[in-house]
Amino acid sequence: MASSPAFPAEGRLRFIEVKGRIHSATSVIVAKNESLTALNKPDAFILALVEVPPAECAEGRRFRDRHRR
């Protein structure tokens, strides 16, 4: 298996949180568990902010119980 940012060659675990935001957004919401992970494992936590162009924004989808089929 090749090395990747989430699973580097030295075997350290990384926590990667990706947030997609429209260009004009002035804030980002980070959940409590994400904040706690960032505080407890600062060297292993990566917050990635992805700018989404307005033309590609669509209505979001919500899944109440994502474990059910």
C-alpha positions in Angstrom: 0.0 0.0 0.0 1.4 3.4 -1.0 1.8 6.2 1.6 -0.9 8.9 1.7 -1.4 12.0 3.8 -4.0 10.1 6.0 -1.7 7.0 6.4 1.9 8.2 6.2 4.7 5.6 5.8 5.6 5.9 9.5 2.1 4.6 10.5 0.9 7.6 12.4 -2.9 8.1 12.4 -4.2 11.4 11.0 -7.6 13.0 11.6 -8.7 15.0 8.5 -11.8 17.1 8.6 -12.9 18.6 5.3 -15.3 21.6 5.2 -16.7 22.9 1.9 -17.6 26.6 2.0 -18.9 29.0 -0.6 -16.5 31.9 -1.4 -18.6 34.5 0.5 -18.9 32.5 3.7 -17.5 34.3 6.8 -17.5 31.4 9.2 -17.0 27.6 9.5 -18.7 25.4 12.0 -16.6 22.9 13.7 -18.3 20.2 15.8 -17.5 19.6 19.5 -15.8 16.3 18.7 -13.7 17.8 16.0 -12.6 20.6 18.3 -11.7 18.1 21.1 -9.7 16.0 18.6 -7.9 19.1 17.4 -7.0 20.1 21.0 -6.0 16.6 22.2 -4.1 15.6 19.0 -2.9 18.8 17.4 -0.1 17.2 15.5 -2.5 14.6 14.0 -5.5 16.9 13.2 -5.8 18.5 9.8 -8.7 20.9 9.0 -9.1 21.3 5.2 -11.3 24.2 3.9 -12.4 23.8 0.4 -13.8 26.8 -1.5 -16.8 25.8 -3.6 -17.7 28.2 -6.5 -21.3 29.5 -6.3 -22.2 27.9 -9.7 -21.5 24.5 -8.3 -23.5 24.9 -5.1 -26.7 22.9 -4.9 -29.3 22.1 -2.3 -27.8 20.0 0.4 -29.0 16.5 1.3 -29.6 15.3 4.8 -29.6 11.7 5.9 -31.3 11.1 9.2 -30.2 7.5 9.7 -27.2 6.9 7.3 -26.7 3.3 8.6 -30.1 2.1 7.3 -30.6 0.9 3.8 
